[in-house]
Amino acid sequence: MSYVRPTSLRQRLTASQVPVQKRVYIGLDFGTTFAKVSYEIAPTTDHRKKSICFEEGYYHPTVVYFDSGKLNFTPSHRASESAVRFFKYSMVSDELEKNPDLNRCRSALRSVPECLCSAHYLGCLIRLVIEKICRREGLTKDSALWAINMGMPVGRSRASTPQVQPVYDQVLQVAWAWSQSDEFMESVDVHVLDEFYVSHRNANDDRLHTVPELYAELSLYQQDPNVPTGFYSVVDIGGGTVDMAVFFKMIDPGRGVRIYCVAHEVSSEGMESVVARIAESSNEGINTKIRECLLNRLVDFRQLGDFPENDPRVSVCSKRLIRAIKQFRASYGTCLRTAKDNKKSEMRHEIASGGVLKFFVIGGGKSIHFHNQLLHQMLSIQDYAGVAKAEEGDIKAYLEGSANFEVNDDRLIISQMLAQPFDNIPPLDGRPWDFKPAAKVEWRESLTEQQTLRDSLEDRQLEMYGDY
């Protein structure tokens, strides 16, 4: 019979004396060109979302380095070293150019090289983030429970999202295992990493989740009781894609606040995608010049000093830029028309009552002149699509009025909204990532309708704005 201490002799612990293990919820925005990380600790008296500041600032470049068969998290600055970029986007798309040095190893690897780059980059980043959090919060790695919610892009179609998500799920699982492994190295032979990836690709840690980035952006509004009901749109301009969605907020008497994602589009007019499409060249000098052109608020390529005025590349680049502008406009117009078709009665009521469709633009590409031009034309596009009166929302002013974030920066929204328990992330109805693949005939018809709208929008844009 085991000994039981008499009640009179038992020490009574107050609530403050009971040891409580800290839980750290990390929100990871894994972007094509930059990664952003925020976190929240529970239990705590400080409920603000805190963001990680790296040596480069709050935006950590999404890049690894390949040299002599090894992947490195930090550069060695040797002449033989090459930077590997855009691997996050290139895992699921061939639109951006892949690193030629790494590409030569492809046939000897069992894993996709871009997945290896992503797993190594994220593993190193997670390890760095945990170290920073521990130093700031007075924790140790083993004294806390760690959970990660990572943003992932929504697929470009109803059928593609179910194909995209497992890739990001697997990469996150392998990255976490790599960050915690005794085999971890910041500089690792690509074949050694390949073996590790293969042996851990079926890992399933239930503390790790991928969440579509649009989910995080829309959650910002659903969780704020001060945001009025009505229609809103969000446009996220990133390095690889431009994600856009229209959603409708309402008060359901039986269920409380509800948000419906009534339309979404994914356009390939992200900053680096536009540069790649305009240049269509492996000449980094030309790509750099075009990138400078877009960043420096130029859209007339004749102003590039290195291109003579009669150089045929000037005309070609200008035409490709016009084509990219048309595609962006068409995608946004399609998104609006889909929203109008999906919520006809609500949209009619909104128009009749003088309501507005407020749109918020976030992401690193929104300040670039190419996209800035398009944003000013959104009002006319919305008018042309026949939706409610449009009004641009100032996301920075919105954030400045919030006490929920330690750093008020619209480019940190995704990581900040993901920095919470996964079960607390609120539900959204009509989420695009819950769509099931449509039948082939139905999807072909849908594509035909969208192409018809795109053609009509392009004709209208040519009529209104002309061409170079």
Kinemage of the C-alpha trace (Angstrom):
@kinemage 1
@onewidth
@group {chain A} dominant
@subgroup {mainchain}
@vectorlist {calphas} color= white
{ca met a 1} P 0.000 0.000 0.000
{ca ser a 2} L 1.437 3.334 -1.070
{ca tyr a 3} L 1.930 6.130 1.411
{ca val a 4} L -0.460 9.089 1.219
{ca arg a 5} L 0.496 12.223 3.081
{ca pro a 6} L -2.217 13.320 5.479
{ca thr a 7} L -4.201 16.351 4.356
{ca ser a 8} L -2.940 18.380 7.296
{ca leu a 9} L 0.645 17.877 6.178
{ca arg a 10} L 0.147 18.587 2.464
{ca gln a 11} L 1.603 21.804 1.131
{ca arg a 12} L -0.985 24.016 -0.471
{ca leu a 13} L 0.256 25.706 -3.627
{ca thr a 14} L -1.175 28.996 -4.767
{ca ala a 15} L -1.940 29.503 -8.462
{ca ser a 16} L 1.238 31.533 -8.876
{ca gln a 17} L 3.323 28.662 -7.482
{ca val a 18} L 1.990 25.961 -9.824
{ca pro a 19} L 4.496 25.514 -12.675
{ca val a 20} L 2.887 26.157 -16.042
{ca gln a 21} L 4.625 25.215 -19.269
{ca lys a 22} L 4.692 28.072 -21.755
{ca arg a 23} L 3.175 27.551 -25.185
{ca val a 24} L 4.630 29.491 -28.120
{ca tyr a 25} L 2.534 29.901 -31.264
{ca ile a 26} L 4.635 30.901 -34.268
{ca gly a 27} L 3.109 32.457 -37.377
{ca leu a 28} L 5.321 31.967 -40.419
{ca asp a 29} L 4.737 33.898 -43.643
{ca phe a 30} L 6.895 31.972 -46.129
{ca gly a 31} L 7.068 34.393 -49.045
{ca thr a 32} L 8.616 34.051 -52.486
{ca thr a 33} L 11.152 36.824 -51.828
{ca phe a 34} L 10.939 37.424 -48.052
{ca ala a 35} L 9.827 35.503 -44.956
{ca lys a 36} L 8.188 37.182 -41.946
{ca val a 37} L 7.728 35.609 -38.512
{ca ser a 38} L 5.577 36.578 -35.522
{ca tyr a 39} L 4.673 34.790 -32.311
{ca glu a 40} L 2.353 34.759 -29.325
{ca ile a 41} L 3.010 33.221 -25.903
{ca ala a 42} L 0.445 31.684 -23.563
{ca pro a 43} L -0.239 32.088 -20.754
{ca thr a 44} L 0.813 35.728 -20.592
{ca thr a 45} L -0.398 39.144 -19.579
{ca asp a 46} L 0.935 40.648 -22.834
{ca his a 47} L -1.422 39.497 -25.564
{ca arg a 48} L 0.180 41.448 -28.401
{ca lys a 49} L 1.538 39.628 -31.433
{ca lys a 50} L 5.307 40.096 -31.427
{ca ser a 51} L 7.378 40.002 -34.624
{ca ile a 52} L 10.921 38.740 -35.089
{ca cys a 53} L 13.507 41.313 -36.126
{ca phe a 54} L 16.416 39.774 -38.036
{ca glu a 55} L 19.707 41.412 -38.986
{ca glu a 56} L 18.013 42.503 -42.207
{ca gly a 57} L 14.942 43.825 -40.367
{ca tyr a 58} L 11.508 42.215 -40.152
{ca tyr a 59} L 11.779 40.741 -43.663
{ca his a 60} L 14.225 37.849 -43.982
{ca pro a 61} L 15.314 37.212 -47.617
{ca thr a 62} L 14.063 33.876 -48.936
{ca val a 63} L 17.367 32.713 -50.367
{ca val a 64} L 19.879 29.901 -49.860
{ca tyr a 65} L 23.306 29.440 -51.419
{ca phe a 66} L 24.615 26.522 -53.444
{ca asp a 67} L 28.327 25.787 -53.698
{ca ser a 68} L 30.230 22.595 -54.496
{ca gly a 69} L 27.235 20.362 -53.850
{ca lys a 70} L 26.280 22.032 -50.566
{ca leu a 71} L 23.291 24.163 -49.558
{ca asn a 72} L 24.168 27.029 -47.213
{ca phe a 73} L 21.860 29.243 -45.162
{ca thr a 74} L 24.350 32.107 -45.162
{ca pro a 75} L 26.660 33.194 -47.998
{ca ser a 76} L 30.353 32.308 -48.092
{ca his a 77} L 31.036 34.930 -50.799
{ca arg a 78} L 33.163 32.496 -52.807
{ca ala a 79} L 33.210 32.961 -56.575
{ca ser a 80} L 31.839 29.450 -57.085
{ca glu a 81} L 28.772 30.147 -54.945
{ca ser a 82} L 25.378 30.873 -56.519
{ca ala a 83} L 22.267 32.247 -54.837
{ca val a 84} L 19.117 30.125 -55.100
{ca arg a 85} L 15.936 32.224 -55.091
{ca phe a 86} L 12.209 31.712 -55.730
{ca phe a 87} L 12.342 28.063 -54.581
{ca lys a 88} L 9.173 28.540 -52.533
{ca tyr a 89} L 7.287 29.421 -55.719
{ca ser a 90} L 9.219 27.027 -57.979
{ca met a 91} L 8.164 23.996 -55.903
{ca val a 92} L 4.739 24.197 -57.525
{ca ser a 93} L 5.366 26.298 -60.656
{ca asp a 94} L 7.882 26.442 -63.498
{ca glu a 95} L 7.178 30.101 -64.211
{ca leu a 96} L 10.278 31.505 -62.501
{ca glu a 97} L 13.695 30.342 -63.586
{ca lys a 98} L 15.322 27.574 -61.550
{ca asn a 99} L 18.949 27.758 -60.417
{ca pro a 100} L 21.078 26.124 -63.179
{ca asp a 101} L 23.806 24.881 -60.807
{ca leu a 102} L 21.309 23.144 -58.538
{ca asn a 103} L 19.395 21.912 -61.571
{ca arg a 104} L 22.345 19.751 -62.637
{ca cys a 105} L 21.864 17.644 -59.482
{ca arg a 106} L 18.168 17.024 -60.202
{ca ser a 107} L 18.552 13.583 -61.792
{ca ala a 108} L 20.701 12.309 -58.891
{ca leu a 109} L 18.173 13.340 -56.214
{ca arg a 110} L 15.073 11.515 -55.031
{ca ser a 111} L 13.433 14.768 -53.897
{ca val a 112} L 12.566 17.913 -55.820
{ca pro a 113} L 15.570 20.260 -55.411
{ca glu a 114} L 13.321 23.256 -54.655
{ca cys a 115} L 11.661 21.264 -51.855
{ca leu a 116} L 15.109 20.577 -50.405
{ca cys a 117} L 15.906 24.294 -50.547
{ca ser a 118} L 12.620 25.128 -48.814
{ca ala a 119} L 13.079 22.507 -46.098
{ca his a 120} L 16.664 23.609 -45.410
{ca tyr a 121} L 15.789 27.309 -45.432
{ca leu a 122} L 12.787 26.846 -43.141
{ca gly a 123} L 14.691 24.499 -40.834
{ca cys a 124} L 17.462 27.071 -40.391
{ca leu a 125} L 14.933 29.880 -40.020
{ca ile a 126} L 12.896 27.997 -37.386
{ca arg a 127} L 16.047 27.262 -35.415
{ca leu a 128} L 17.065 30.939 -35.576
{ca val a 129} L 13.572 32.096 -34.572
{ca ile a 130} L 13.422 29.764 -31.552
{ca glu a 131} L 16.812 31.061 -30.378
{ca lys a 132} L 15.631 34.665 -30.674
{ca ile a 133} L 12.371 33.982 -28.824
{ca cys a 134} L 14.175 32.129 -26.039
{ca arg a 135} L 16.632 34.986 -25.527
{ca arg a 136} L 13.893 37.609 -25.513
{ca glu a 137} L 11.412 35.741 -23.316
{ca gly a 138} L 13.828 34.015 -20.938
{ca leu a 139} L 12.877 30.528 -22.146
{ca thr a 140} L 14.764 27.430 -23.170
{ca lys a 141} L 13.890 25.299 -26.175
{ca asp a 142} L 12.832 22.400 -23.956
{ca ser a 143} L 10.905 24.480 -21.413
{ca ala a 144} L 8.167 25.474 -23.880
{ca leu a 145} L 5.767 23.786 -26.265
{ca trp a 146} L 6.163 25.043 -29.841
{ca ala a 147} L 3.506 25.189 -32.548
{ca ile a 148} L 3.776 26.636 -36.065
{ca asn a 149} L 1.130 27.869 -38.493
{ca met a 150} L 2.661 28.556 -41.913
{ca gly a 151} L 0.960 30.451 -44.715
{ca met a 152} L 0.631 28.818 -48.118
{ca pro a 153} L -0.708 30.154 -51.417
{ca val a 154} L -4.142 29.257 -52.678
{ca gly a 155} L -4.031 27.330 -55.953
{ca arg a 156} L -4.974 29.101 -59.141
{ca ser a 157} L -8.015 26.909 -59.680
{ca arg a 158} L -10.467 24.855 -57.703
{ca ala a 159} L -8.582 21.741 -58.768
{ca ser a 160} L -5.047 22.939 -58.041
{ca thr a 161} L -5.275 23.874 -54.339
{ca pro a 162} L -5.615 20.223 -53.174
{ca gln a 163} L -2.435 19.497 -55.171
{ca val a 164} L -0.496 22.440 -53.729
{ca gln a 165} L -1.229 22.050 -50.024
{ca pro a 166} L 0.411 18.603 -49.503
{ca val a 167} L 3.698 19.979 -50.872
{ca tyr a 168} L 3.803 22.766 -48.271
{ca asp a 169} L 2.598 20.401 -45.527
{ca gln a 170} L 5.443 18.013 -46.269
{ca val a 171} L 8.088 20.742 -46.482
{ca leu a 172} L 7.025 22.180 -43.104
{ca gln a 173} L 7.107 18.754 -41.438
{ca val a 174} L 10.584 17.994 -42.816
{ca ala a 175} L 11.835 21.492 -41.940
{ca trp a 176} L 10.745 21.123 -38.310
{ca ala a 177} L 12.351 17.665 -38.057
{ca trp a 178} L 15.553 19.062 -39.616
{ca ser a 179} L 15.652 22.011 -37.203
{ca gln a 180} L 15.413 19.634 -34.217
{ca ser a 181} L 17.729 16.937 -35.546
{ca asp a 182} L 21.187 16.128 -34.207
{ca glu a 183} L 22.240 15.934 -37.872
{ca phe a 184} L 21.336 19.600 -38.452
{ca met a 185} L 23.931 21.739 -40.239
{ca glu a 186} L 23.597 25.227 -41.738
{ca ser a 187} L 25.868 24.015 -44.537
{ca val a 188} L 24.787 20.575 -45.711
{ca asp a 189} L 25.601 18.307 -48.628
{ca val a 190} L 22.535 18.250 -50.871
{ca his a 191} L 22.603 14.432 -51.052
{ca val a 192} L 22.706 14.120 -47.262
{ca leu a 193} L 19.733 16.481 -47.037
{ca asp a 194} L 17.958 14.474 -49.735
{ca glu a 195} L 18.281 11.296 -47.642
{ca phe a 196} L 16.958 13.125 -44.578
{ca tyr a 197} L 14.039 14.522 -46.574
{ca val a 198} L 13.058 11.103 -47.918
{ca ser a 199} L 13.227 9.507 -44.455
{ca his a 200} L 11.033 12.237 -42.887
{ca arg a 201} L 8.588 13.106 -45.682
{ca asn a 202} L 5.782 11.168 -44.001
{ca ala a 203} L 6.193 12.907 -40.631
{ca asn a 204} L 2.957 14.155 -39.116
{ca asp a 205} L 3.504 16.405 -36.102
{ca asp a 206} L 0.068 17.746 -35.098
{ca arg a 207} L 1.578 21.022 -33.853
{ca leu a 208} L 2.424 22.027 -37.429
{ca his a 209} L -0.207 23.410 -39.797
{ca thr a 210} L -0.324 25.126 -43.162
{ca val a 211} L -2.987 27.775 -43.596
{ca pro a 212} L -3.827 29.544 -46.886
{ca glu a 213} L -2.571 33.116 -46.741
{ca leu a 214} L -5.941 34.560 -47.736
{ca tyr a 215} L -7.340 32.913 -44.623
{ca ala a 216} L -4.988 34.918 -42.409
{ca glu a 217} L -5.723 38.172 -44.224
{ca leu a 218} L -9.478 37.761 -44.014
{ca ser a 219} L -9.284 36.707 -40.368
{ca leu a 220} L -7.971 40.168 -39.519
{ca tyr a 221} L -11.441 41.527 -40.249
{ca gln a 222} L -13.557 38.733 -38.837
{ca gln a 223} L -11.835 38.930 -35.474
{ca asp a 224} L -12.347 42.705 -35.194
{ca pro a 225} L -15.840 43.563 -33.863
{ca asn a 226} L -15.444 47.154 -35.058
{ca val a 227} L -15.365 46.252 -38.751
{ca pro a 228} L -18.895 46.886 -40.122
{ca thr a 229} L -20.846 44.384 -42.177
{ca gly a 230} L -20.687 44.529 -45.962
{ca phe a 231} L -18.392 43.655 -48.856
{ca tyr a 232} L -14.592 43.869 -48.715
{ca ser a 233} L -11.796 42.855 -51.039
{ca val a 234} L -8.168 42.111 -50.271
{ca val a 235} L -5.370 42.222 -52.844
{ca asp a 236} L -2.022 40.764 -51.723
{ca ile a 237} L 0.816 41.648 -54.111
{ca gly a 238} L 3.736 39.303 -53.546
{ca gly a 239} L 6.862 38.279 -55.417
{ca gly a 240} L 5.346 35.366 -57.342
{ca thr a 241} L 1.599 35.985 -57.435
{ca val a 242} L -1.137 38.476 -56.665
{ca asp a 243} L -3.835 36.877 -54.496
{ca met a 244} L -7.208 38.586 -54.423
{ca ala a 245} L -10.514 37.814 -52.751
{ca val a 246} L -13.888 39.422 -52.172
{ca phe a 247} L -15.666 38.576 -48.947
{ca phe a 248} L -18.928 39.461 -47.286
{ca lys a 249} L -19.350 40.064 -43.564
{ca met a 250} L -22.780 39.678 -41.979
{ca ile a 251} L -24.431 39.139 -38.617
{ca asp a 252} L -26.240 35.823 -38.439
{ca pro a 253} L -28.840 35.946 -35.606
{ca gly a 254} L -28.194 32.317 -34.744
{ca arg a 255} L -24.443 32.113 -35.352
{ca gly a 256} L -23.064 35.581 -34.729
{ca val a 257} L -20.518 37.200 -37.030
{ca arg a 258} L -19.940 35.275 -40.252
{ca ile a 259} L -17.647 35.965 -43.178
{ca tyr a 260} L -18.167 34.443 -46.590
{ca cys a 261} L -15.366 34.261 -49.143
{ca val a 262} L -17.520 34.847 -52.217
{ca ala a 263} L -14.773 35.021 -54.864
{ca his a 264} L -11.041 34.592 -55.252
{ca glu a 265} L -8.479 34.823 -58.026
{ca val a 266} L -4.749 34.153 -58.173
{ca ser a 267} L -2.935 36.218 -60.781
{ca ser a 268} L 0.660 35.608 -61.866
{ca glu a 269} L 1.510 39.303 -61.828
{ca gly a 270} L 3.726 39.223 -58.731
{ca met a 271} L 6.803 41.433 -58.913
{ca glu a 272} L 9.359 38.790 -59.875
{ca ser a 273} L 6.922 37.035 -62.207
{ca val a 274} L 6.356 40.292 -64.082
{ca val a 275} L 10.108 40.906 -64.352
{ca ala a 276} L 10.688 37.367 -65.633
{ca arg a 277} L 7.861 37.610 -68.145
{ca ile a 278} L 8.938 41.005 -69.465
{ca ala a 279} L 12.600 40.078 -69.766
{ca glu a 280} L 12.295 36.424 -70.827
{ca ser a 281} L 16.052 36.386 -70.540
{ca ser a 282} L 18.661 34.624 -68.462
{ca asn a 283} L 20.762 37.774 -68.675
{ca glu a 284} L 20.669 39.028 -65.087
{ca gly a 285} L 21.833 42.450 -66.297
{ca ile a 286} L 18.670 42.879 -68.350
{ca asn a 287} L 16.495 41.548 -65.531
{ca thr a 288} L 18.126 43.967 -63.089
{ca lys a 289} L 17.505 46.906 -65.417
{ca ile a 290} L 13.847 45.975 -65.819
{ca arg a 291} L 13.471 45.527 -62.069
{ca glu a 292} L 15.009 48.964 -61.539
{ca cys a 293} L 12.658 50.363 -64.145
{ca leu a 294} L 9.596 49.096 -62.286
{ca leu a 295} L 10.928 50.050 -58.858
{ca asn a 296} L 11.899 53.546 -59.954
{ca arg a 297} L 8.406 54.368 -61.181
{ca leu a 298} L 9.193 54.044 -64.873
{ca val a 299} L 6.990 52.218 -67.342
{ca asp a 300} L 8.531 53.597 -70.549
{ca phe a 301} L 11.512 51.368 -71.246
{ca arg a 302} L 13.005 53.973 -73.576
{ca gln a 303} L 14.186 55.693 -70.392
{ca leu a 304} L 16.581 52.832 -69.661
{ca gly a 305} L 20.006 54.268 -70.392
{ca asp a 306} L 21.530 50.977 -71.532
{ca phe a 307} L 18.886 50.437 -74.221
{ca pro a 308} L 19.227 52.609 -77.334
{ca glu a 309} L 15.936 54.197 -78.351
{ca asn a 310} L 15.670 52.029 -81.468
{ca asp a 311} L 16.618 48.817 -79.651
{ca pro a 312} L 13.890 46.228 -80.439
{ca arg a 313} L 14.005 45.021 -76.815
{ca val a 314} L 12.398 48.303 -75.763
{ca ser a 315} L 9.295 47.650 -77.834
{ca val a 316} L 9.137 43.988 -76.784
{ca cys a 317} L 9.446 44.837 -73.071
{ca ser a 318} L 6.792 47.532 -73.318
{ca lys a 319} L 4.338 45.199 -75.031
{ca arg a 320} L 4.901 42.508 -72.418
{ca leu a 321} L 4.313 45.029 -69.649
{ca ile a 322} L 1.033 46.079 -71.287
{ca arg a 323} L 0.052 42.399 -71.502
{ca ala a 324} L 0.801 41.928 -67.785
{ca ile a 325} L -1.292 45.006 -66.936
{ca lys a 326} L -4.211 43.622 -68.952
{ca gln a 327} L -3.974 40.259 -67.216
{ca phe a 328} L -3.966 41.879 -63.773
{ca arg a 329} L -7.029 43.974 -64.647
{ca ala a 330} L -8.805 40.983 -66.107
{ca ser a 331} L -8.149 38.837 -63.021
{ca tyr a 332} L -9.501 41.506 -60.695
{ca gly a 333} L -12.520 42.034 -62.955
{ca thr a 334} L -13.205 38.289 -62.946
{ca cys a 335} L -12.997 38.212 -59.157
{ca leu a 336} L -15.508 41.058 -58.871
{ca arg a 337} L -17.929 39.576 -61.360
{ca thr a 338} L -17.810 36.199 -59.599
{ca ala a 339} L -18.563 37.944 -56.295
{ca lys a 340} L -21.507 39.740 -57.865
{ca asp a 341} L -22.882 36.480 -59.297
{ca asn a 342} L -22.445 34.598 -56.015
{ca lys a 343} L -24.134 37.245 -53.859
{ca lys a 344} L -26.570 38.907 -56.252
{ca ser a 345} L -29.264 39.909 -53.781
{ca glu a 346} L -26.776 41.150 -51.175
{ca met a 347} L -24.856 43.138 -53.793
{ca arg a 348} L -28.070 44.712 -55.104
{ca his a 349} L -29.038 45.659 -51.555
{ca glu a 350} L -25.554 47.097 -50.949
{ca ile a 351} L -25.782 49.251 -54.085
{ca ala a 352} L -29.339 50.384 -53.314
{ca ser a 353} L -28.412 51.378 -49.757
{ca gly a 354} L -25.358 53.343 -50.860
{ca gly a 355} L -22.877 50.837 -49.455
{ca val a 356} L -19.331 50.514 -50.699
{ca leu a 357} L -16.943 47.718 -51.610
{ca lys a 358} L -13.847 48.674 -49.627
{ca phe a 359} L -10.628 47.186 -50.920
{ca phe a 360} L -7.384 46.783 -48.995
{ca val a 361} L -4.056 46.284 -50.720
{ca ile a 362} L -1.218 44.612 -48.848
{ca gly a 363} L 2.096 42.965 -49.688
{ca gly a 364} L 5.563 44.130 -50.631
{ca gly a 365} L 4.701 44.850 -54.262
{ca lys a 366} L 1.988 47.413 -53.649
{ca ser a 367} L 4.392 50.357 -53.578
{ca ile a 368} L 5.936 49.443 -56.934
{ca his a 369} L 4.813 51.729 -59.710
{ca phe a 370} L 3.598 48.937 -62.000
{ca his a 371} L 1.106 47.788 -59.382
{ca asn a 372} L 0.486 51.306 -58.096
{ca gln a 373} L -0.812 52.281 -61.531
{ca leu a 374} L -3.243 49.402 -61.494
{ca leu a 375} L -4.544 50.183 -58.018
{ca his a 376} L -5.601 53.642 -59.126
{ca gln a 377} L -7.626 52.000 -61.896
{ca met a 378} L -9.405 49.594 -59.550
{ca leu a 379} L -12.197 52.117 -59.052
{ca ser a 380} L -12.967 52.154 -62.771
{ca ile a 381} L -12.643 48.359 -62.991
{ca gln a 382} L -15.155 47.934 -60.159
{ca asp a 383} L -17.485 50.423 -61.823
{ca tyr a 384} L -17.155 48.544 -65.109
{ca ala a 385} L -17.932 45.246 -63.366
{ca gly a 386} L -21.114 46.808 -61.963
{ca val a 387} L -20.465 46.150 -58.282
{ca ala a 388} L -21.080 48.434 -55.325
{ca lys a 389} L -19.335 51.795 -55.157
{ca ala a 390} L -15.643 51.275 -54.396
{ca glu a 391} L -13.495 52.860 -51.732
{ca glu a 392} L -9.839 52.225 -50.952
{ca gly a 393} L -9.143 51.307 -47.340
{ca asp a 394} L -6.015 52.465 -45.548
{ca ile a 395} L -4.732 49.326 -43.877
{ca lys a 396} L -1.952 51.227 -42.105
{ca ala a 397} L -4.449 53.573 -40.449
{ca tyr a 398} L -6.486 50.530 -39.448
{ca leu a 399} L -3.461 48.871 -37.858
{ca glu a 400} L -2.395 52.027 -36.027
{ca gly a 401} L -5.703 51.954 -34.197
{ca ser a 402} L -5.137 48.385 -33.009
{ca ala a 403} L -3.376 47.397 -29.800
{ca asn a 404} L -3.074 43.764 -30.869
{ca phe a 405} L 0.273 44.077 -32.622
{ca glu a 406} L 3.657 45.078 -31.263
{ca val a 407} L 4.641 46.241 -34.770
{ca asn a 408} L 2.037 47.849 -37.023
{ca asp a 409} L 3.151 46.866 -40.514
{ca asp a 410} L 0.764 45.647 -43.206
{ca arg a 411} L 3.444 43.304 -44.598
{ca leu a 412} L 3.456 41.427 -41.268
{ca ile a 413} L -0.301 40.764 -41.195
{ca ile a 414} L -0.101 37.153 -42.383
{ca ser a 415} L 2.511 36.128 -39.812
{ca gln a 416} L 0.730 38.052 -37.046
{ca met a 417} L -2.682 36.525 -37.703
{ca leu a 418} L -1.155 33.034 -37.862
{ca ala a 419} L 0.535 33.524 -34.475
{ca gln a 420} L -2.272 31.978 -32.425
{ca pro a 421} L -3.572 28.488 -31.573
{ca phe a 422} L -4.686 26.756 -34.756
{ca asp a 423} L -8.071 25.942 -33.207
{ca asn a 424} L -8.641 29.656 -32.540
{ca ile a 425} L -8.328 30.683 -36.176
{ca pro a 426} L -11.949 31.456 -37.018
{ca pro a 427} L -13.927 29.637 -39.683
{ca leu a 428} L -14.745 31.217 -43.021
{ca asp a 429} L -17.550 30.001 -45.245
{ca gly a 430} L -16.859 29.311 -48.916
{ca arg a 431} L -13.125 29.087 -48.406
{ca pro a 432} L -11.399 28.530 -51.763
{ca trp a 433} L -9.135 25.832 -50.343
{ca asp a 434} L -12.197 23.736 -49.450
{ca phe a 435} L -13.379 23.624 -53.058
{ca lys a 436} L -13.453 20.161 -54.538
{ca pro a 437} L -12.159 19.607 -58.085
{ca ala a 438} L -14.953 20.363 -60.516
{ca ala a 439} L -15.991 17.980 -63.267
{ca lys a 440} L -13.990 18.478 -66.442
{ca val a 441} L -16.946 19.714 -68.478
{ca glu a 442} L -18.049 22.187 -65.796
{ca trp a 443} L -14.530 23.482 -65.335
{ca arg a 444} L -14.033 23.901 -69.086
{ca glu a 445} L -17.244 25.907 -69.252
{ca ser a 446} L -16.097 28.026 -66.318
{ca leu a 447} L -12.805 28.725 -68.053
{ca thr a 448} L -14.633 29.713 -71.220
{ca glu a 449} L -16.772 32.204 -69.285
{ca gln a 450} L -13.696 33.674 -67.611
{ca gln a 451} L -11.888 33.949 -70.945
{ca thr a 452} L -14.880 35.764 -72.438
{ca leu a 453} L -14.803 38.252 -69.581
{ca arg a 454} L -11.036 38.673 -69.902
{ca asp a 455} L -11.387 39.369 -73.637
{ca ser a 456} L -14.109 41.950 -73.049
{ca leu a 457} L -12.084 43.622 -70.287
{ca glu a 458} L -8.982 43.755 -72.486
{ca asp a 459} L -10.946 45.339 -75.315
{ca arg a 460} L -12.386 47.872 -72.882
{ca gln a 461} L -8.953 48.649 -71.424
{ca leu a 462} L -7.466 49.147 -74.885
{ca glu a 463} L -10.320 51.497 -75.683
{ca met a 464} L -9.815 53.487 -72.454
{ca tyr a 465} L -6.031 53.480 -72.078
{ca gly a 466} L -4.612 52.561 -75.480
{ca asp a 467} L -1.220 50.949 -75.987
{ca tyr a 468} L 2.357 52.149 -76.265
